[in-house]
Amino acid sequence: LRYFEKHVDAAALSLNTSTAWTDGEEFGFGAEIGISTQKLHARGPMGLPELTSTKWVLTGEGQTRP
């Protein structure tokens, strides 16, 4: 799994857990935010913060959301 985790090109990666955990509330952004499916969503002049992206890796043991 570590090789897969390192080499897959994705903004959010779920390993042995439900993708239902991938939402704004679980990531601490608030419950009702718009989720962009693109890795780079900046517009206008861009500096280093706008050109970098975060890779979220969720690991578990088969948990599901109620």
HTML snippet that shows the backbone in 3Dmol.js (N, CA, C, O; Angstrom):
<script src="https://3Dmol.org/build/3Dmol-min.js"></script>
<div id="view" style="width:600px;height:400px;position:relative"></div>
<script>
const pdb = `
ATOM      1  N   LEU A   1       0.812  -1.209   0.000  1.00  0.00           N
ATOM      2  CA  LEU A   1       0.000   0.000   0.000  1.00  0.00           C
ATOM      3  C   LEU A   1       0.850   1.266   0.000  1.00  0.00           C
ATOM      4  O   LEU A   1       0.435   2.272  -0.575  1.00  0.00           O
ATOM      5  N   ARG A   2       2.014   1.250   0.619  1.00  0.00           N
ATOM      6  CA  ARG A   2       2.848   2.459   0.677  1.00  0.00           C
ATOM      7  C   ARG A   2       3.305   2.884  -0.723  1.00  0.00           C
ATOM      8  O   ARG A   2       3.347   4.080  -1.014  1.00  0.00           O
ATOM      9  N   TYR A   3       3.644   1.936  -1.584  1.00  0.00           N
ATOM     10  CA  TYR A   3       4.032   2.269  -2.951  1.00  0.00           C
ATOM     11  C   TYR A   3       2.859   2.932  -3.670  1.00  0.00           C
ATOM     12  O   TYR A   3       3.032   3.951  -4.339  1.00  0.00           O
ATOM     13  N   PHE A   4       1.674   2.356  -3.532  1.00  0.00           N
ATOM     14  CA  PHE A   4       0.468   2.907  -4.147  1.00  0.00           C
ATOM     15  C   PHE A   4       0.193   4.308  -3.617  1.00  0.00           C
ATOM     16  O   PHE A   4      -0.091   5.223  -4.389  1.00  0.00           O
ATOM     17  N   GLU A   5       0.278   4.474  -2.299  1.00  0.00           N
ATOM     18  CA  GLU A   5       0.028   5.770  -1.656  1.00  0.00           C
ATOM     19  C   GLU A   5       0.981   6.843  -2.181  1.00  0.00           C
ATOM     20  O   GLU A   5       0.573   7.982  -2.407  1.00  0.00           O
ATOM     21  N   LYS A   6       2.220   6.485  -2.369  1.00  0.00           N
ATOM     22  CA  LYS A   6       3.235   7.445  -2.805  1.00  0.00           C
ATOM     23  C   LYS A   6       3.089   7.823  -4.274  1.00  0.00           C
ATOM     24  O   LYS A   6       3.347   8.968  -4.644  1.00  0.00           O
ATOM     25  N   HIS A   7       2.683   6.884  -5.108  1.00  0.00           N
ATOM     26  CA  HIS A   7       2.703   7.117  -6.548  1.00  0.00           C
ATOM     27  C   HIS A   7       1.362   7.488  -7.175  1.00  0.00           C
ATOM     28  O   HIS A   7       1.345   7.952  -8.316  1.00  0.00           O
ATOM     29  N   VAL A   8       0.263   7.309  -6.498  1.00  0.00           N
ATOM     30  CA  VAL A   8      -1.025   7.666  -7.101  1.00  0.00           C
ATOM     31  C   VAL A   8      -1.166   9.191  -7.120  1.00  0.00           C
ATOM     32  O   VAL A   8      -0.810   9.867  -6.155  1.00  0.00           O
ATOM     33  N   ASP A   9      -1.685   9.717  -8.219  1.00  0.00           N
ATOM     34  CA  ASP A   9      -1.862  11.156  -8.391  1.00  0.00           C
ATOM     35  C   ASP A   9      -3.301  11.513  -8.034  1.00  0.00           C
ATOM     36  O   ASP A   9      -4.190  11.473  -8.885  1.00  0.00           O
ATOM     37  N   ALA A  10      -3.522  11.862  -6.771  1.00  0.00           N
ATOM     38  CA  ALA A  10      -4.866  12.198  -6.305  1.00  0.00           C
ATOM     39  C   ALA A  10      -4.775  13.210  -5.172  1.00  0.00           C
ATOM     40  O   ALA A  10      -3.787  13.245  -4.439  1.00  0.00           O
ATOM     41  N   ALA A  11      -5.812  14.034  -5.031  1.00  0.00           N
ATOM     42  CA  ALA A  11      -5.856  14.998  -3.933  1.00  0.00           C
ATOM     43  C   ALA A  11      -6.261  14.327  -2.631  1.00  0.00           C
ATOM     44  O   ALA A  11      -5.805  14.733  -1.563  1.00  0.00           O
ATOM     45  N   ALA A  12      -7.108  13.308  -2.701  1.00  0.00           N
ATOM     46  CA  ALA A  12      -7.535  12.561  -1.511  1.00  0.00           C
ATOM     47  C   ALA A  12      -7.496  11.073  -1.839  1.00  0.00           C
ATOM     48  O   ALA A  12      -8.005  10.634  -2.871  1.00  0.00           O
ATOM     49  N   LEU A  13      -6.890  10.320  -0.952  1.00  0.00           N
ATOM     50  CA  LEU A  13      -6.711   8.892  -1.164  1.00  0.00           C
ATOM     51  C   LEU A  13      -7.254   8.146   0.044  1.00  0.00           C
ATOM     52  O   LEU A  13      -6.852   8.425   1.173  1.00  0.00           O
ATOM     53  N   SER A  14      -8.158   7.205  -0.174  1.00  0.00           N
ATOM     54  CA  SER A  14      -8.744   6.406   0.907  1.00  0.00           C
ATOM     55  C   SER A  14      -8.187   4.990   0.840  1.00  0.00           C
ATOM     56  O   SER A  14      -8.353   4.300  -0.166  1.00  0.00           O
ATOM     57  N   LEU A  15      -7.528   4.558   1.909  1.00  0.00           N
ATOM     58  CA  LEU A  15      -6.959   3.213   1.985  1.00  0.00           C
ATOM     59  C   LEU A  15      -7.688   2.434   3.067  1.00  0.00           C
ATOM     60  O   LEU A  15      -7.604   2.777   4.246  1.00  0.00           O
ATOM     61  N   ASN A  16      -8.402   1.389   2.673  1.00  0.00           N
ATOM     62  CA  ASN A  16      -9.151   0.537   3.603  1.00  0.00           C
ATOM     63  C   ASN A  16     -10.170   1.319   4.425  1.00  0.00           C
ATOM     64  O   ASN A  16     -10.392   1.012   5.597  1.00  0.00           O
ATOM     65  N   THR A  17     -10.780   2.312   3.825  1.00  0.00           N
ATOM     66  CA  THR A  17     -11.832   3.073   4.489  1.00  0.00           C
ATOM     67  C   THR A  17     -12.803   3.600   3.436  1.00  0.00           C
ATOM     68  O   THR A  17     -12.481   3.636   2.248  1.00  0.00           O
ATOM     69  N   SER A  18     -13.971   4.002   3.870  1.00  0.00           N
ATOM     70  CA  SER A  18     -15.005   4.488   2.965  1.00  0.00           C
ATOM     71  C   SER A  18     -14.667   5.882   2.451  1.00  0.00           C
ATOM     72  O   SER A  18     -14.085   6.689   3.175  1.00  0.00           O
ATOM     73  N   THR A  19     -15.033   6.165   1.201  1.00  0.00           N
ATOM     74  CA  THR A  19     -14.846   7.512   0.667  1.00  0.00           C
ATOM     75  C   THR A  19     -15.832   8.498   1.274  1.00  0.00           C
ATOM     76  O   THR A  19     -15.721   9.700   1.031  1.00  0.00           O
ATOM     77  N   ALA A  20     -16.785   8.026   2.052  1.00  0.00           N
ATOM     78  CA  ALA A  20     -17.730   8.918   2.725  1.00  0.00           C
ATOM     79  C   ALA A  20     -17.034   9.810   3.751  1.00  0.00           C
ATOM     80  O   ALA A  20     -17.592  10.828   4.158  1.00  0.00           O
ATOM     81  N   TRP A  21     -15.822   9.442   4.175  1.00  0.00           N
ATOM     82  CA  TRP A  21     -15.063  10.273   5.116  1.00  0.00           C
ATOM     83  C   TRP A  21     -14.430  11.470   4.421  1.00  0.00           C
ATOM     84  O   TRP A  21     -13.862  12.336   5.086  1.00  0.00           O
ATOM     85  N   THR A  22     -14.517  11.533   3.106  1.00  0.00           N
ATOM     86  CA  THR A  22     -13.891  12.608   2.338  1.00  0.00           C
ATOM     87  C   THR A  22     -14.892  13.733   2.121  1.00  0.00           C
ATOM     88  O   THR A  22     -15.492  13.838   1.051  1.00  0.00           O
ATOM     89  N   ASP A  23     -15.070  14.567   3.128  1.00  0.00           N
ATOM     90  CA  ASP A  23     -15.921  15.748   2.971  1.00  0.00           C
ATOM     91  C   ASP A  23     -15.347  16.900   3.781  1.00  0.00           C
ATOM     92  O   ASP A  23     -14.430  16.712   4.581  1.00  0.00           O
ATOM     93  N   GLY A  24     -15.890  18.084   3.571  1.00  0.00           N
ATOM     94  CA  GLY A  24     -15.360  19.278   4.220  1.00  0.00           C
ATOM     95  C   GLY A  24     -15.387  19.232   5.731  1.00  0.00           C
ATOM     96  O   GLY A  24     -14.446  19.695   6.376  1.00  0.00           O
ATOM     97  N   GLU A  25     -16.435  18.687   6.309  1.00  0.00           N
ATOM     98  CA  GLU A  25     -16.544  18.644   7.765  1.00  0.00           C
ATOM     99  C   GLU A  25     -15.452  17.768   8.373  1.00  0.00           C
ATOM    100  O   GLU A  25     -14.855  18.144   9.382  1.00  0.00           O
ATOM    101  N   GLU A  26     -15.186  16.623   7.785  1.00  0.00           N
ATOM    102  CA  GLU A  26     -14.153  15.720   8.308  1.00  0.00           C
ATOM    103  C   GLU A  26     -12.756  16.318   8.180  1.00  0.00           C
ATOM    104  O   GLU A  26     -11.883  16.035   9.000  1.00  0.00           O
ATOM    105  N   PHE A  27     -12.539  17.142   7.158  1.00  0.00           N
ATOM    106  CA  PHE A  27     -11.235  17.771   6.968  1.00  0.00           C
ATOM    107  C   PHE A  27     -11.098  19.072   7.747  1.00  0.00           C
ATOM    108  O   PHE A  27     -10.035  19.692   7.729  1.00  0.00           O
ATOM    109  N   GLY A  28     -12.161  19.496   8.433  1.00  0.00           N
ATOM    110  CA  GLY A  28     -12.098  20.710   9.234  1.00  0.00           C
ATOM    111  C   GLY A  28     -12.360  21.990   8.464  1.00  0.00           C
ATOM    112  O   GLY A  28     -11.985  23.070   8.920  1.00  0.00           O
ATOM    113  N   PHE A  29     -13.003  21.890   7.297  1.00  0.00           N
ATOM    114  CA  PHE A  29     -13.288  23.065   6.485  1.00  0.00           C
ATOM    115  C   PHE A  29     -14.715  23.568   6.660  1.00  0.00           C
ATOM    116  O   PHE A  29     -15.071  24.583   6.061  1.00  0.00           O
ATOM    117  N   GLY A  30     -15.532  22.908   7.444  1.00  0.00           N
ATOM    118  CA  GLY A  30     -16.940  23.253   7.566  1.00  0.00           C
ATOM    119  C   GLY A  30     -17.784  22.234   6.833  1.00  0.00           C
ATOM    120  O   GLY A  30     -17.310  21.552   5.924  1.00  0.00           O
ATOM    121  N   ALA A  31     -19.033  22.137   7.236  1.00  0.00           N
ATOM    122  CA  ALA A  31     -19.891  21.070   6.733  1.00  0.00           C
ATOM    123  C   ALA A  31     -20.340  21.276   5.291  1.00  0.00           C
ATOM    124  O   ALA A  31     -20.427  20.309   4.535  1.00  0.00           O
ATOM    125  N   GLU A  32     -20.622  22.488   4.901  1.00  0.00           N
ATOM    126  CA  GLU A  32     -21.238  22.723   3.595  1.00  0.00           C
ATOM    127  C   GLU A  32     -20.358  23.599   2.717  1.00  0.00           C
ATOM    128  O   GLU A  32     -20.719  24.735   2.407  1.00  0.00           O
ATOM    129  N   ILE A  33     -19.214  23.080   2.318  1.00  0.00           N
ATOM    130  CA  ILE A  33     -18.368  23.837   1.399  1.00  0.00           C
ATOM    131  C   ILE A  33     -18.436  23.194   0.028  1.00  0.00           C
ATOM    132  O   ILE A  33     -18.773  22.018  -0.101  1.00  0.00           O
ATOM    133  N   GLY A  34     -18.120  23.957  -0.979  1.00  0.00           N
ATOM    134  CA  GLY A  34     -18.053  23.396  -2.321  1.00  0.00           C
ATOM    135  C   GLY A  34     -16.771  22.604  -2.472  1.00  0.00           C
ATOM    136  O   GLY A  34     -15.693  23.101  -2.147  1.00  0.00           O
ATOM    137  N   ILE A  35     -16.871  21.400  -2.951  1.00  0.00           N
ATOM    138  CA  ILE A  35     -15.704  20.550  -3.123  1.00  0.00           C
ATOM    139  C   ILE A  35     -15.267  20.627  -4.585  1.00  0.00           C
ATOM    140  O   ILE A  35     -16.035  20.287  -5.486  1.00  0.00           O
ATOM    141  N   SER A  36     -14.050  21.067  -4.814  1.00  0.00           N
ATOM    142  CA  SER A  36     -13.498  21.083  -6.165  1.00  0.00           C
ATOM    143  C   SER A  36     -12.907  19.710  -6.463  1.00  0.00           C
ATOM    144  O   SER A  36     -12.202  19.136  -5.633  1.00  0.00           O
ATOM    145  N   THR A  37     -13.197  19.195  -7.635  1.00  0.00           N
ATOM    146  CA  THR A  37     -12.635  17.900  -8.014  1.00  0.00           C
ATOM    147  C   THR A  37     -11.308  18.064  -8.748  1.00  0.00           C
ATOM    148  O   THR A  37     -10.689  17.077  -9.145  1.00  0.00           O
ATOM    149  N   GLN A  38     -10.875  19.300  -8.927  1.00  0.00           N
ATOM    150  CA  GLN A  38      -9.593  19.556  -9.564  1.00  0.00           C
ATOM    151  C   GLN A  38      -8.542  19.809  -8.498  1.00  0.00           C
ATOM    152  O   GLN A  38      -8.838  20.384  -7.451  1.00  0.00           O
ATOM    153  N   LYS A  39      -7.318  19.380  -8.762  1.00  0.00           N
ATOM    154  CA  LYS A  39      -6.249  19.592  -7.787  1.00  0.00           C
ATOM    155  C   LYS A  39      -5.836  21.057  -7.724  1.00  0.00           C
ATOM    156  O   LYS A  39      -5.526  21.558  -6.643  1.00  0.00           O
ATOM    157  N   LEU A  40      -5.823  21.748  -8.850  1.00  0.00           N
ATOM    158  CA  LEU A  40      -5.423  23.153  -8.885  1.00  0.00           C
ATOM    159  C   LEU A  40      -6.637  23.983  -9.269  1.00  0.00           C
ATOM    160  O   LEU A  40      -7.137  23.870 -10.388  1.00  0.00           O
ATOM    161  N   HIS A  41      -7.111  24.811  -8.357  1.00  0.00           N
ATOM    162  CA  HIS A  41      -8.333  25.571  -8.619  1.00  0.00           C
ATOM    163  C   HIS A  41      -8.138  27.071  -8.425  1.00  0.00           C
ATOM    164  O   HIS A  41      -9.120  27.794  -8.258  1.00  0.00           O
ATOM    165  N   ALA A  42      -6.897  27.559  -8.441  1.00  0.00           N
ATOM    166  CA  ALA A  42      -6.617  28.983  -8.268  1.00  0.00           C
ATOM    167  C   ALA A  42      -6.877  29.727  -9.575  1.00  0.00           C
ATOM    168  O   ALA A  42      -6.734  29.167 -10.662  1.00  0.00           O
ATOM    169  N   ARG A  43      -7.254  30.980  -9.455  1.00  0.00           N
ATOM    170  CA  ARG A  43      -7.474  31.848 -10.611  1.00  0.00           C
ATOM    171  C   ARG A  43      -6.669  33.127 -10.406  1.00  0.00           C
ATOM    172  O   ARG A  43      -6.385  33.504  -9.269  1.00  0.00           O
ATOM    173  N   GLY A  44      -6.306  33.788 -11.481  1.00  0.00           N
ATOM    174  CA  GLY A  44      -5.586  35.051 -11.379  1.00  0.00           C
ATOM    175  C   GLY A  44      -4.103  34.840 -11.131  1.00  0.00           C
ATOM    176  O   GLY A  44      -3.566  33.760 -11.380  1.00  0.00           O
ATOM    177  N   PRO A  45      -3.435  35.902 -10.627  1.00  0.00           N
ATOM    178  CA  PRO A  45      -1.996  35.786 -10.352  1.00  0.00           C
ATOM    179  C   PRO A  45      -1.727  34.675  -9.339  1.00  0.00           C
ATOM    180  O   PRO A  45      -2.437  34.555  -8.340  1.00  0.00           O
ATOM    181  N   MET A  46      -0.711  33.874  -9.595  1.00  0.00           N
ATOM    182  CA  MET A  46      -0.429  32.739  -8.718  1.00  0.00           C
ATOM    183  C   MET A  46       0.996  32.795  -8.193  1.00  0.00           C
ATOM    184  O   MET A  46       1.941  33.061  -8.936  1.00  0.00           O
ATOM    185  N   GLY A  47       1.129  32.543  -6.910  1.00  0.00           N
ATOM    186  CA  GLY A  47       2.433  32.412  -6.271  1.00  0.00           C
ATOM    187  C   GLY A  47       2.626  30.971  -5.843  1.00  0.00           C
ATOM    188  O   GLY A  47       1.874  30.085  -6.250  1.00  0.00           O
ATOM    189  N   LEU A  48       3.633  30.741  -5.025  1.00  0.00           N
ATOM    190  CA  LEU A  48       3.939  29.386  -4.585  1.00  0.00           C
ATOM    191  C   LEU A  48       2.775  28.709  -3.858  1.00  0.00           C
ATOM    192  O   LEU A  48       2.510  27.537  -4.127  1.00  0.00           O
ATOM    193  N   PRO A  49       2.054  29.401  -2.936  1.00  0.00           N
ATOM    194  CA  PRO A  49       0.930  28.719  -2.267  1.00  0.00           C
ATOM    195  C   PRO A  49      -0.160  28.245  -3.234  1.00  0.00           C
ATOM    196  O   PRO A  49      -0.769  27.199  -3.009  1.00  0.00           O
ATOM    197  N   GLU A  50      -0.410  28.995  -4.298  1.00  0.00           N
ATOM    198  CA  GLU A  50      -1.444  28.607  -5.263  1.00  0.00           C
ATOM    199  C   GLU A  50      -0.985  27.481  -6.186  1.00  0.00           C
ATOM    200  O   GLU A  50      -1.819  26.785  -6.767  1.00  0.00           O
ATOM    201  N   LEU A  51       0.306  27.295  -6.328  1.00  0.00           N
ATOM    202  CA  LEU A  51       0.832  26.266  -7.224  1.00  0.00           C
ATOM    203  C   LEU A  51       1.106  24.937  -6.528  1.00  0.00           C
ATOM    204  O   LEU A  51       1.480  23.962  -7.180  1.00  0.00           O
ATOM    205  N   THR A  52       0.925  24.893  -5.229  1.00  0.00           N
ATOM    206  CA  THR A  52       1.119  23.645  -4.493  1.00  0.00           C
ATOM    207  C   THR A  52      -0.232  23.067  -4.117  1.00  0.00           C
ATOM    208  O   THR A  52      -1.218  23.798  -4.020  1.00  0.00           O
ATOM    209  N   SER A  53      -0.283  21.783  -3.909  1.00  0.00           N
ATOM    210  CA  SER A  53      -1.526  21.131  -3.507  1.00  0.00           C
ATOM    211  C   SER A  53      -1.265  20.221  -2.317  1.00  0.00           C
ATOM    212  O   SER A  53      -0.130  19.824  -2.052  1.00  0.00           O
ATOM    213  N   THR A  54      -2.327  19.905  -1.617  1.00  0.00           N
ATOM    214  CA  THR A  54      -2.250  19.033  -0.452  1.00  0.00           C
ATOM    215  C   THR A  54      -2.767  17.660  -0.838  1.00  0.00           C
ATOM    216  O   THR A  54      -3.778  17.546  -1.532  1.00  0.00           O
ATOM    217  N   LYS A  55      -2.090  16.632  -0.401  1.00  0.00           N
ATOM    218  CA  LYS A  55      -2.542  15.263  -0.636  1.00  0.00           C
ATOM    219  C   LYS A  55      -3.036  14.713   0.696  1.00  0.00           C
ATOM    220  O   LYS A  55      -2.253  14.541   1.630  1.00  0.00           O
ATOM    221  N   TRP A  56      -4.330  14.437   0.785  1.00  0.00           N
ATOM    222  CA  TRP A  56      -4.939  13.878   1.984  1.00  0.00           C
ATOM    223  C   TRP A  56      -4.944  12.361   1.857  1.00  0.00           C
ATOM    224  O   TRP A  56      -5.461  11.823   0.877  1.00  0.00           O
ATOM    225  N   VAL A  57      -4.378  11.672   2.830  1.00  0.00           N
ATOM    226  CA  VAL A  57      -4.352  10.212   2.829  1.00  0.00           C
ATOM    227  C   VAL A  57      -5.127   9.729   4.046  1.00  0.00           C
ATOM    228  O   VAL A  57      -4.723   9.967   5.184  1.00  0.00           O
ATOM    229  N   LEU A  58      -6.249   9.046   3.799  1.00  0.00           N
ATOM    230  CA  LEU A  58      -7.080   8.499   4.870  1.00  0.00           C
ATOM    231  C   LEU A  58      -6.803   7.009   4.966  1.00  0.00           C
ATOM    232  O   LEU A  58      -6.931   6.288   3.976  1.00  0.00           O
ATOM    233  N   THR A  59      -6.432   6.547   6.131  1.00  0.00           N
ATOM    234  CA  THR A  59      -6.193   5.122   6.331  1.00  0.00           C
ATOM    235  C   THR A  59      -7.126   4.606   7.412  1.00  0.00           C
ATOM    236  O   THR A  59      -7.483   5.337   8.336  1.00  0.00           O
ATOM    237  N   GLY A  60      -7.509   3.379   7.296  1.00  0.00           N
ATOM    238  CA  GLY A  60      -8.409   2.795   8.281  1.00  0.00           C
ATOM    239  C   GLY A  60      -8.366   1.285   8.236  1.00  0.00           C
ATOM    240  O   GLY A  60      -7.509   0.676   7.595  1.00  0.00           O
ATOM    241  N   GLU A  61      -9.312   0.708   8.932  1.00  0.00           N
ATOM    242  CA  GLU A  61      -9.440  -0.751   8.991  1.00  0.00           C
ATOM    243  C   GLU A  61     -10.838  -1.167   8.552  1.00  0.00           C
ATOM    244  O   GLU A  61     -11.450  -2.057   9.142  1.00  0.00           O
ATOM    245  N   GLY A  62     -11.335  -0.506   7.502  1.00  0.00           N
ATOM    246  CA  GLY A  62     -12.642  -0.846   6.964  1.00  0.00           C
ATOM    247  C   GLY A  62     -13.800  -0.071   7.571  1.00  0.00           C
ATOM    248  O   GLY A  62     -14.952  -0.483   7.434  1.00  0.00           O
ATOM    249  N   GLN A  63     -13.516   1.052   8.245  1.00  0.00           N
ATOM    250  CA  GLN A  63     -14.586   1.826   8.862  1.00  0.00           C
ATOM    251  C   GLN A  63     -15.552   2.379   7.817  1.00  0.00           C
ATOM    252  O   GLN A  63     -15.166   2.706   6.695  1.00  0.00           O
ATOM    253  N   THR A  64     -16.806   2.473   8.215  1.00  0.00           N
ATOM    254  CA  THR A  64     -17.826   3.117   7.394  1.00  0.00           C
ATOM    255  C   THR A  64     -18.473   4.203   8.229  1.00  0.00           C
ATOM    256  O   THR A  64     -18.344   4.221   9.454  1.00  0.00           O
ATOM    257  N   ARG A  65     -19.161   5.099   7.569  1.00  0.00           N
ATOM    258  CA  ARG A  65     -19.849   6.185   8.260  1.00  0.00           C
ATOM    259  C   ARG A  65     -21.277   5.777   8.549  1.00  0.00           C
ATOM    260  O   ARG A  65     -21.933   5.165   7.706  1.00  0.00           O
ATOM    261  N   PRO A  66     -21.766   6.110   9.735  1.00  0.00           N
ATOM    262  CA  PRO A  66     -23.170   5.751  10.044  1.00  0.00           C
ATOM    263  C   PRO A  66     -24.160   6.554   9.239  1.00  0.00           C
ATOM    264  O   PRO A  66     -25.368   6.370   9.384  1.00  0.00           O
TER     265      PRO A  66
END
`;
const viewer = $3Dmol.createViewer("view");
viewer.addModel(pdb, "pdb");
viewer.setStyle({}, {cartoon: {color: "spectrum"}});
viewer.zoomTo();
viewer.render();
</script>
